[in-house]
Amino acid sequence: MEGGGNDMATMTETHMDSIIIVLLEYKNVFICIYLCVVCLLQYKGMANLHIFEDWCGTSIAQLRKNLHYPLYPHNRTTVKKLAVSPSWTNYGLRIFGYIHPYTDGDFLFAVASDDNSEFWLSDDENPDNLKLRAYVGKTGREWTAPGEYGKYASQISDLIPLQKNNKYFFELIHKQNDKGTDHVEVAWRLKQIGNGFSIIDSKFISLYTNESSLKAADVNHIPQTIASHVTPLQRSSQTPPHGVDMLRADPRDSFHQVPLLDRARLLGVLPDCIYNPSYSIKGYPLMRYQGLQFVHLTYVYPNDYTRLTHMENDNKCFYHGNPYYLERSVTNSAMFDEVQKERHDLVNRMGNRKVYLGEHVDRAPKNTLDEVKDKRPSLDGDEVKAEPIKRLKHPKHKADEAMQFLKDNPEKAVEDDNNIIKHENVAHHLQITQHQHQNSSNKASVIAAPSNEEYNSRWGHVNDVRKEKEIQDNAIHIEEVEDGGNEEDSWVNQGFSEEEDYDLTNRVVYDVEVKWCQTFQAKPLDLHALRSDWIDLKCNVSGNLLLEESEALSVVEALMKKLNKKYPRQFSLERIVNIEKKPDYNRGSRYLLELELLEASGRHLRLVQYIYVKRTEDWGSHKKQNAQGEELKLCNPYSFYWNPTATVHFIIPVKNQARWVQQFISDMEEIYRTTGDQNFNVIITDYESTDMNVEQALQNSYLPRYQYLRLSGNFERSAGLQAGIDLITDDHSIVFLCDLHIHFPPGFIDTVRKHCVERHMAFAPIVMRLNCGATPLEPDGYWEVNGFGLLGIYKSDLDSIGGMNTKEFTDRWGGEDWELLDRILQGGLEVERLYLRNFFHHFHSKRGMWNRQIKTDVKGTDTSY
């Protein structure tokens, strides 16, 4: 206002509960203004509560790794005091709002929780000024009882000056695992002698914002603070996060960015040849879900490190003591080739109708059926049955069973504790050079590895040898214990502690002499060489089969000779990026070559082409051919080529999955930004989602193409996929049956194109399922070796086999992927099966999904301790 002296306006405020009286003096006239804040009462007495369900781990850092944290919680609600105990497991909470002090003064804040928690408080109402004031734990090993504020020094804050007339933004974060009494609370007290901590209740808190009328997809109002936000980890080719080699930079990851050599320039480099693999079973009936037995893995070069070495504590299939694995581990290459040849000869005989499948299996010759049973690895150690394959038991359940066994059989605990399975196999590849001790009283002894001949002949019976427990560690560590050990054990069992009560005994205890000069010899151990291309449903950490380097180089060398013959001095080989081999020991093997070439002009080009190597009398042994100076017979498999410009349609049926729909759209946008590839289309069929406007989200996106179809009724995956398929008008485009919870590597669209060949081949990439609490940068989990729900196939091929089965799979899902696989194989197509680097299925909660209902508890939720 203008003026001076008495003309100046003065203002005083008086606070009366929810009414603010403002007296405005202007030119000696008092104007009383009542500012009613009844409209703000909806914010009083509550704080915003966001819940992130089904997320494992104990620390706050683990919660921040959740893909949807902090914008897309599983549930958004309110809480009436800063003390929560949901009596639940594996969740994270984010509570935020304002604290209103009841007086001016210096306050102390305290937090208690099981497990970790953090309490953040701003200097004012601005969320940008948050500071960490108190916390329980950083590592995930810390916890407190309810109300226990003095267990850790970090639980109580420094003195914080607050003013009654101000409000202060706060944020409380809590992570609970699957154990203990879940709770988190924040208390405060003035700095006065005799004052105790009291939990902050409804009279002193208010909402940051009212979310009751907002949808799950509405997230612009949610504060992203220093407490809630975490900077993404950066990848490094030298030091991969989490120690997983698959995360290291690999030329495969960015090869799609290199300009593609036009296929027209490759015409005439190799002759054309008919491609008709012997393993095709077109026209032959299959029993339900029997198609799993006719899909084989592909060999790759160089090593793509898809073997999950960091997960082998959970699945020790590489070091397994089960005869199921030992009998299959044929180390003699000639024997291995013979087994493969017999197997493929068997498949070839199927072409002559000597073996019948499905309901005609009883008419097959008995000796042929026996051969099928002998050569096909069973799923459970017994004869293969034509039944749906049961899902693997989670390693945690196996561990629980083991713990229960030890409780019931305490005498086994010491004996089994050191049973390190991985050492069992290593022992058979070590040869100790020092003579073993002749003292028969020693419990431990050195086991010398057998000779090559003995090793090959005894491999299938190693399990008998392993009954001697001493073999587990002796090849690496020599430990000598006298026979008196039993007496020594009884002495300990009588209550004497080896450390505390040592002086109470008169025994002389001798330490074992360490033989520092002992040496040994080790035989090379290549566990990949022991594998075949059968899909092993018990081993979900194995990764891709590895192609021998000599074979890979010989094929590349043969192609480069042909290329240089047509284009002298025009191309040179810069590097081999990727080679994939599909064996066919009866007729010849198919290869996908991905080579980086350097043109004479200095331009880098990528050659990506399928070639066929016909079988010779050496039965596919390229090493023998090269040794004899014979050239490999390379040719172009007629009509077997991939289309680098084919449109890929991602089809996803959804219902009330707002946070995942938004994440999927964002991931597709990122692929578009990274690759610039416009030849893909996102098709979402929506079963009346109420938690977001899916169509509006697509319209607001940066996707080059999308289609939206709203469906009614309960969620049906098969019907939803088929509805999306029916929207596609181009029969010569690729359909990718997708899932909503997938993390895609950048070159994924190009990968789908390379492995889908119209009239010949579909593509079922193997995805890595992340464990609860795992992320793409810390990928704990396992390969989904028996899942075929993620599938790429040309629309014309899908239509020719009848599309999705919408009659049988209506109100259920699970098994429709195997049923579709059966029909694809019967239609004469093969299915390419590869473990893909950085291709993940996010762990997600199933609570409230699709047609599931939430069972509400009518009782109160406020629990006092």
Steps between C-alpha positions, in 0.01 A plus 500: 500500500610856439539778755694557820448578865148418607428405144725192533314174534582276795399138547467272800397133510320306764473120470185339637504132412405487133406871473758765422393858591687766307462861620598740223543865603481748215455874555395438861224265389515142626373235265448154648554221251413141589692245301313176530710191454223249537574404139842390618374271775511205263878525521517499881558197722649277229815440300543348155589131504638320193546122508735294283398138543681174432850645486768302679796631690552670832672831432366832375755482219328183381164677499639782286603243239134415441417591142186688602641686798397769581234591242297181455423332834276197518256696713455863607315575822535700824614438856377679816819489701867438438484144626419219259496123540321325211592147619623417151825394335730610219376854451620857505321811628536866417316737736513873434318821584539786746578517871343784699687571828283566804742761635819684425813324610785259432372151421657156492360240261538124534418210269460128571423223253533142393685499264677812365349849488592861435339819632555815296386850604523828311604835646164631382205393288714461186575133410823613333650580840474151646773370730551153640436536875484144639511145371512132591769321306677531169602143421169322556620310806364752753160506668337612824206404715200734502582809700865407538666832419839451661633190326699692240650847523349580160144467627486838676545826312699808594304789648277660238351846561131516399237772511136448584365713219694313231456164340786269400508246220606151609559163340514164676627197309477144629605160366381171643616153396330166563599463865435670833232733632450764236461854631627854459435804719625856546496671840603845619566695818607846608845555641389508861602281787231247581336506160465163331451407138144475374381380163393779267125461465225647285482839675840597364506370142332584169494369147737618234213464254162331478526201263152356551370610160814424301574196284809285537642646180478855641845554649592864437400594855735251667810668643833369378748593768856428596357234731294322236708539190807292423735557208517197265819302517738544210619199310868427453661250268786463747309459823147376433249572778418205720792304352287358217699455180183522291487871589836572341495691173485266202509581125168317467329770707561783253561316173154595375628857462754404232368544141383173349662358190230474235397141441503568125878533514522148638315343208726263315759480776365157602287259297140439602402165648184337625450534874291226660625411849459141610353598836184646346192308618243660273176307482572259785269500803637601836363427842407810698812699596732246335646773281737589783694183416563610141649843566878515528741769605728696270879523526663843507846650451668685659400452861211733584523425874135412537595233752381630837810415697390726786186290552664158519468491876127458440523259207815288487414320177854556372638322806208273568548165673170369366547201266258678266780738409791259536356252252456777244851641541683319223857628479618282215429705187460194281248354742318833512483519122371144487220580741410805293509300179274230642257764618477672164483168319199428716337827395582421139328163528191685613484634147455142380206455737675236708426695817154621589426778747197611691208260519675266250795437728380148586555393137868591497757219504593416859875527451459844344297624794763369739757694311293814531474447873872434538621797300259764621596638842206477734365787700512328836738208453218268393339426168367805318126531528281699267379733771537872558842565650486607861663824596832472680503524876653825612849459650372660821257213547783252451701685761206490741474124450873463565477701822207291618696182423791621712264584787350153484842335457751700707759226467521579127568869547877482538540242229296688242613851583818475295345318208603752238373349180711707267817351652382150422539543128817705533661218694477271200691746284793544739802279522713532813870468416615420852449144625216470744583416860505136596372564851175308504383687808446819303140590432599713208684367200613624163300361211695492175302568187460206261666485163315620193393148413383425851331837520294448186392154600417586860321832452156346506578327831663787683213515741607169653849630562364814658356311794834564666453847647873565519517557127326834518787718615813290490593576141530865594573496871669227705384460856627232739302403809597216733264220587468654843271754345195318628623539856576864432149553371353348813717730710350799324152358529534473878479875525858614463565781257812469290573869555364602838564182699834402353684550830266263685646196322835330506478380140773586257343619176707477185443715194508323167824539308455703183672351199588821322705334228233260384413545134242351268402478138155584367330380190318765295136513600257632238153457637338640185652215301304253711167642389281411206236704322216336689309751710573410861199603704687440826786735422386862484838673529693340215480758218572447130701207370845600375619430149861389468728775380664283234165423341389863512820627342495238226147598393586871500821438307312302236243780455765774479678306225178490297432868567850607397476288188201701380619836640881494488659731759163660581435354845711402797385336821508744790363264766263212562212641700273197527455153353207270571484137398196276473633143468349247263726197510312320225499761224713796603512788746363852463694805612411861558812710438526854634827653386631853507665575164724786399430622150784630282348848537554479876132452583401240759220264401328210668444177317210302645414192301386141539717240330476125475788252525413168343584180675804306380618146565680634807154550648523863575852501640650814347833444671550176310408667173751778550769256596446322169510830310134481401297817466172532679199479271329831572176601334200728542202313650232565239230745618648501850587864556395770742335831413684795663207736440212279616261669742492345846167526685522477880162374628414531868163442668460699824261569781559740791878502481561873476854508634610217272323639194670833553835327547455295182415810297807675639721203413368494143562874473859444615554233235368741239729780619800269511457324166287739292320187376149595387399156377332381815150535636360477852155339527330513839169321552343637816244317711327812635784626718380745764835604647614701198397616156716266290397655170588849625840375617570365152389827342735694727796273424778540245439161344513501119201262475243359736152347499251484783203269537263505796351162592230414750465230761753311706861488397583220253857489377445283191196697390678829564799392290279377217305827500830682449606258227176567315589871482806427284432532128847415368539121494872537430573680825614346827276446801675503836283360777623704792474535876453823689788457744795474260827692486628502141861536384547789251537282190205277581286590197788420266556172687137399447526572127818295463346194659158500334501355149168485319383147418798356688567617853350662809698649786455427872773692687578380849442773756671531835249520783621741766462397861305706747708810568728456196550755221649494148823643644503246784343204321447224753265246351478210257432428134142410415604187313153351470303814408397576142258785564736756345484407134575662166341359185383631164128568490458282193653207687295564811180516297587178319511302826176648634617789717446501876291232668216717631264207568695305759686788662227739601483551874852372563850543364806284531560227244370694201859567395585128496181421310591762240851355477355160416309645205795705375717189481224294341463774242855432380670800661801480724531709815823683569588496869766736636594646835504877444738732678336768715151368425316497833158427642443732795380348822154634578229464755197298399276659761207673335607391152265417217191338654633455853308663785628655822363347821444790739540484875213661688709541814699812579852538372649702787699267725652621825802347669 
